[in-house]
Amino acid sequence: MLFSSKLRAAAVAAGTAEHLRNRQPSAGWELDVSLASVSIGNRIIVTFEQTREGVAATIREPGQPGDDDPPITLRAAYDVTNLAFHLEAKAGLLNVVSIHAMRRNAVYEVKRGFLDYHKTAFSAGTRLTYLGQDFVPYHGGYTLRFAEAFVYLHEDDDVCRCLHDYLALEG
């Protein structure tokens, strides 16, 4: 992907599709030039819209519980590359609960009880509505914010690495 001047929505869509097709040939990434969008069927749809600030990329996952992420403003070629890598990861995590793919306002059920980093117990059957997360890279700590409680995890903990073993997305 090489952009020589101001980003344009159609060129960003084409460049993103090319990157994704080269790196994930079996995923089925499709380009729709007329809509300036790329998609994997109806599972992940990314639309690109020209704005004053650059190109706004909106990622939608139809039928998934919770909220889609807000649009991402792309201002430079490296933003487009970063988005393409993000989309690769998202495609690889379809239908997998991961600390990197949680959906705001979605309800998660604890399917296997665990203790978080601060030894707070979360029992099987507990329902948690996800609001967001924070990461402290120096300490490798994640704070998952749910409406009902905060969950503190360390990146080396089994719960953090294998979150899909502990939480299930409802809906």
ABEGO torsion letter per residue (X at the ends): XBBABBBBAAAAAAAAAAAAAAABAAAGBBBBAAAGBBBBEAABBBBBBBBAAEBBBBBBBBGBBEBBBBBBBBABAAAAAAAAAAAAAAAAABGBBBAAABBBGBBBBBABBBBBAAGBBBBBGBBBBBAEBBBBAAAGBBBBBBAABBBBBBAABAAAAAAAAABBBBX
